Each structure stands twice: as C-alpha cells, then as structure tokens.
Amino acid sequence: MASFRWTNPQPSNARVSDLRSQLEEDFRSFKTNRRRAAEKVNVGVKRPKVNVHYTYDASGKRVKKGNYSRRPSTKSRSVIEGGSHAHEHYYEDVDAVSDGVQTELQDDNQMEATLQDLRNSLVSIPHSSTHTKTWNERTEQVNQSWESHRSAIFESVISLMAMPPGAKCSICDDSAVIRCHECCGISYLCALCDQDVHFWHPLHDREYWNGEYYSFIPPTLSPDSVTGNLIDVDRQISPNALDICVRCGNNNLKTKYFNSKRIVVTMRGRYELDDVILYCDVCNSEVFVEGFWPGSVERHSHYLFDEDVFLFFDLLQKFSPGLSTSSFLHTLEQFSSMKSRTSRINNVTFSRAFQEWRYCRYEISKIKKCPQFHCPACDDVQHSVHIDGNRKLYRFSKVQRGQQESYYSGDFIVKDSVVDSHLEKLGYFSGVQSDGSGMCGTTRWKAAKAASKTMPN
C-alpha cells in the first residue's frame, strides 16, 4: 500500500496537533468496534465450538492466551500440574463470525493499515508547542516591522521626488518636463504633449520639473516648448459630449466666452478654468455640463460643483452628524492650497446648491419608488440620537429674512392649515373661551382650557 505523505504547504503545528488527537481517537474507536463485531454471538443457531485458552499471570489475573481455533463441540476441563501455576483449558460455545463479518474484517484490516500510515506520517512531522500571541506582542511585532522597513521606504520616496535620468515623454520621446499621475499609462510628458493631452483633462493635478524639484502648477499654466517657462494656456471644462440641448433637442448650440474665470469644485478642491458655456437660443438657457451641478441659476453660474462632492458630503453628514459645512469646505480648501491652486470656496453658494441637489435626488427617488421614511434613530441598528430635540432648530421666524417654503412640504410635517382644518372638524375650537380659560363642570379651571397661549398649535 502506498505510504501517505504531506505535500507543501505543510500544516501548522496547531493543525497537526488536532489531527494527531483526532487520529488517536478514531484509531481507538476503530479497534473497539472491531473487537465488538468479532464477539457478536448468535444464540439461536448451533455453531462449531471454538477452543479459547486462558491463563493466569503472576498477580493471579485471568488473561486470554492464544487465538481462536475450531474444536469439536465438547466441553471438558483439564488441569495440568506443573510449575508454580496451573493452566486451565476451557472449551466454550462461541458463535463463529459470519461470512459478512469476515468480509467486513478484511475491509477493516485495510482501513487499519491506512490509519497506521497516517499515524506514522503525523508522527514524522516535528511537533512544537503552539503559542497564541497577545495584543501587546502583535503590536510590538508590527512596530518592529515598520521600524525595519522605514529607512528603505524613506529612500524610495526621496528617489521618486527627482526626475529619472534621461526621462522621455511617454508619447513623443522628447525630454519630459511634466509628471501626471492621473493620466492612465502616461506619467511623463513634454511641453507640447502636455498642452494637447490636458486640454481635454483640465482637472488633472500636474507637477512641473524646474530643474531641482517638482512643484504643482494650476490647470491654466503650462511650460513653453521653446523657453521652458510657464505660460498661460486655455483650459475649460469639457462640455456636454452630445453637443445637444436635452430640453428641446436643438443641436445648433452656441458658444459664449466670458472674461471671468469659472470655479469648479471637485473632491480635489477648487479649480479655476476659462469661463466658456454652451447656450441654446431656442429655449434660451444654458446647457448644463454632465456630472456637474450649477452653483446658481441667475443669469450665468460661475460655480460648478462635481456631484460626487455632494454625494460624499451627504454620506458624511449621515455617518458623522457633528461635521459642519465649514469644516468640510476648509478641508477642500486646504487640499487646493497644497496643489498650488486658489483655495477659497463660498460657503453660502455651496450650502444652497447642496440643498437643491438633495431635494432633486429626493424627487428622483420618489419616481423610482424608493423607500422614503427610514429613520436612522429608530432603526433596528440605531445610528445616532440626540437627547435635545431642539438641536440646530434656528428661529428663522424671529429674523427678518423673509419666508421660505420648505422643500419637503407636507411630507414629514403636516401644514398648520391642514391641522387647523382637521381640529375644526372635530369641534376642538368650539369650547375655547375668549379669556383663555376653560370649563371643568360648572366651574372655570385654567388647566382645562382648550387652547394654550405659550404653546400654540
């Protein structure tokens, strides 16, 4: 029979210990079951008798001697004198093992040989004590790993901050002066290729090699192909790829240029590009850029917000309720400053555009028949809840800012006119007295009045 051996990778020490214990237990159970199967007795059928030899050891304990052998069906007892102990021969009636049991024993012999091979293989594997590391030991191991690789990582980062010797443009093999990590498959560019490639990708953060180190440059600057100095170039947000008005279907759109800059806000901060728009003279409206949300709708919007910014901020508010809009915008502004771009983002413009975008998403979700009334505070897996119900409920009625209708009018809070109409049908106002008091039986009682001056409906 072929011997059993482990193939790479070898099992762990814990696994070997478990296999060894399980194999020992299975081996003992197998031998016990085999012995019981061999000793099964069928009383109802006469079988040839088997001679069983017993003897006594030095302690006087009766032990079995020899194997089973077929004997005539007789019963006798003889005592052989000799030595210090007497040997007794008993001939007992024992049922022989049936043909099926013998076949089973043959299969068991093969199984026993297989288990023995497995047992020998496990014994040959070196056994070592397993030790589960504590949290302190694991933390210390991680710290040591970082310390051992820290210098190598630092040297790699320093080497990547320099222009590789003989770096060529990825497109024309000219000397590279621009590095862009956002261009797929294009890391180094010359001056001409940079202007051609990033005319269609103005929102890429590029790095310019000034002879000593890399420095970030804004989208509207690019090195001159002759002198190598930075010059102003035209950069604009990519218009709608269809070049068609989605409202009226007009495909004869006109281009308008403005002397000002258009501010585009993405997850990488603020960008300043040339202010160029597509205008439809049929429906007399500006064609929106796909994937961007306007900052205003009066005349012309100089602000454009990437919708991913609104989506990220909306999710951030749900999972970090304490985060304010100012803190979020300060983060984007700081990111812009690190990339050598103008950083200021208008808080009021962002807040109003974000509210309009979220309400538009709400209307779209109603069309899609998405579930609306999901409360994170009342859910089975509660997100958060505040004990002060008046938190951030500003008193706009006391400030002279005009009256603004709610975006979700009647969806979450029923209008006062509807509530008053329903109470009037119930006769709620019929018992209200002019002096504000109420009747309790035949007497007037202040606590029984139907309306409250301090807590109106």
Salt bridges, closest charged atoms under 4 A:
GLU24 OE2 - ARG119 NE 2.89
GLU25 OE1 - ARG28 NH2 2.82
GLU88 OE2 - ARG77 NH2 3.33
ASP93 OD1 - LYS49 NZ 2.95
GLU112 OE1 - ARG34 NH1 2.84
GLU137 OE1 - HIS131 NE2 3.44
GLU182 OE2 - ARG268 NH1 3.76
ASP194 OD1 - HIS198 ND1 2.75
ASP194 OD2 - ARG206 NH1 2.69
ASP205 OD2 - ARG268 NH1 3.37
ASP205 OD1 - ARG341 NH2 3.18
GLU207 OE1 - ARG179 NH2 3.13
GLU207 OE1 - HIS181 NE2 3.72
GLU272 OE2 - ARG270 NH2 2.50
ASP274 OD1 - LYS261 NZ 2.98
ASP275 OD1 - ARG262 NE 3.43
ASP275 OD1 - HIS300 NE2 2.90
ASP275 OD2 - HIS302 ND1 2.91
ASP281 OD2 - LYS254 NZ 3.32
GLU286 OE2 - ARG262 NH2 2.94
GLU286 OE1 - HIS300 ND1 3.48
ASP314 OD2 - LYS318 NZ 2.84
ASP314 OD1 - ARG358 NH1 3.72
GLU333 OE1 - HIS330 ND1 3.29
GLU333 OE2 - ARG344 NH1 3.91
GLU356 OE2 - ARG352 NH2 3.41
GLU363 OE1 - LYS366 NZ 3.71
ASP379 OD1 - HIS374 ND1 3.76
